[in-house]
């Protein structure tokens, strides 16, 4: 009799010890919920540290046909000492239908054992709608008028005047660069009176000859300088944009000018020879270089403005008088 009593006590202790290993409880933040709102279902699991279990609700989208799981926040674990821990879990639920609902027990599986919470009752209240206050006439949405400053960053919109001033300064600098600097004009310096087209061309031809470029094997630089002088002279003398024209365009344009018909062939030969030297890498003879220079001088002399010729004759007559 005594031995049997000891055996029964040992079995009860073992069963009680096993039953105390894992416990699970659940409670709601509020048992009354407004339709469409959410509330938290708090779950407390107490178990040994080494115990590994699974909450079956983690695999479900609903706890009940009319109660949905909206979110599952990250669980929190608290150390209770004596190799025991408490796992705090929250499940956010909501319902879109009013009524009284019973949430089934939440099952927690540990190995071959299953632990469950008690059923919980949840009451979902309908949303009251006051037809006089909450229902309004639906009016069409009026388009918002476009405003430029609404699309501009604040640091620009607040100091728009400074940015406008900077923009004007940049525009002025660009104008000065393209209108003066690239043309070699300094507006801050008084402009020197430019020589007449004939005098300038003859002076530049003499300076080119003095450099003796072709004599030193620089035929390309020689013909480039020669044609540049003629292009500038034609530009100033006949108001033809020869600087930007090709050789054939210059010849075709001057053919229609009575003052240049007589020497147009000479100019054509000069430009043709220059193109061969500059683009075909031709090496002209010494006589060709001299002839090209004389043709250039003859072209300038022949097309000299009439007023310049009259001035030159008057100067000659004054010198001849005693």
Secondary structure, 3 states (H helix, E strand, C coil): CHHHHHHHHHHHHHHHHHHCCCEEEEEECCCEEECCCEEEEEEEEEEECCCCCEEHHHHCCEEECCEEEEECCCCEEEEEECCEEEEEEEEEEECCCCEEEEECCCEEEECCEEEECCCEEEEEECCCCCCCCCCCCCCCCCCCCCCHHHHCCHHHHCCHHHHHHHHHHHHHHHHHHHHCHHHCCCCCCCCCCCCCHHHHHHHHHHHHHHHCCHHHCCHHHHHHHHHHHHHHHHHHHHCCCHHHCCHHHHHHHHHCCCCCCCCHHHHHHHHHHHHHHHHCCCCCCHHHHHHHHHHHHHHHHHCCCHHHHHHHHHHHHHHHCC
